[in-house]
Amino acid sequence: MTSYAWSALHVLIVDDQTSVRCALAAVLEHHGHQVSQAEGALQAVVQFEKERPDLVLLDVEMPEHNGFWVARQLRERESGGWTPIVFLSSLGSDEDLTRGIEAGGDDYLVKPVRPAVLNAKLRAMQRLLDMRRRLVAMSEELHQANQRYQQLSEADALTGLLNRRGFDSALREAIAVARRNRSPLTLLLCDVDQFKRYNDALGHVEGDACLRQIGKLLQSLCRRPRDAAARYGGEEFALILPDTPRSGALTFARAMVQMLQKLGLPHPDSSAAAWVSVSGGITTCIPDESTTAEGLLMRADEGLYMAKSRGRNRIFSFEIDVQDIIQSA
């Protein structure tokens, strides 16, 4: 027969009779449990909120408010938890038992309570508590595992940035938040210029190293918690910049181009620059009900096409005047 390891409980005894409370406390303490006592309904509610006991032994018949009232008050104050409540009463009718369960109780003992019966009830409640705690722990472990899986499933293995799936989710969320707050949202799509030539000249190992460095640079530009950088696919990257107006988008794009130039990764076969550069399209709006992720992506992609057609190594936006096209020196 498998033995069960019982752990001590913190039990709150609620009864207006001192002799009953003391007798119950003596039995519980004999079995190693911690005991608190309350002599009335209001005191019981206060002590429950302060002490958060593991179990409540609750007298039904008390002056001012009865045990059924107390049980309802305790259930309202549990914040999603569960504390076993066992009613104590000299009444043992089916109607009293029903009222007790409906009020939020879990069991019913008729006074005077025999020590052996009380101990058996406590063991049953301890078993239920332990099972619930294990379920809560398993649920938390499962939640954390799901979060880790979600993070892995939305991360690009090469750069550590968001992958396409993570980007799609982040963009939809950013649009919803900006629409709700009536705040500006900027999206930037960019390509590493003539990356195939880079791979052909230096090999795919160097190509992967190059993409990792570009990803690290873009991640460093995302300084606010809700900024997001993603590897959109291949050598294409995307940045989501909430609360970024057109002026801020322009400043951001300039900084990105300058940082790439400063990074100075040599590109042995680029017609755009002697170093690894990017071409990009940028779009900014305050989303309304008609704004979609597809629409923003199409607008940014059109800007990317224009940047490439104008010689690469630049960021283009249709929302910014021609003279504000961003181009490195």
Secondary structure, DSSP 8 states (H G I E B T S, - for coil): ---------EEEEE-S-HHHHHHHHHHHHHTT-EEEEESSHHHHHHHHHHH--SEEEEES--SSS-HHHHHHHHHHTSTT----EEEEES---HHHHHHHHHTT-SEEEESS--HHHHHHHHHHHHHHHHHHHHHHHHHHHHHHHHHHHHHHHTB-TTTSSB-HHHHHHHHHHHHHHHHHHT--EEEEEEEETTHHHHHHHH-HHHHHHHHHHHHHHHHHH--STT-EEEEEETTEEEEEEET--HHHHHHHHHHHHHHHHHH--B-TT-SS-SB--EEEEEEEE---TT--HHHHHHHHHHHHHHHHHTTSSEEE-TTS-GGG-EE--
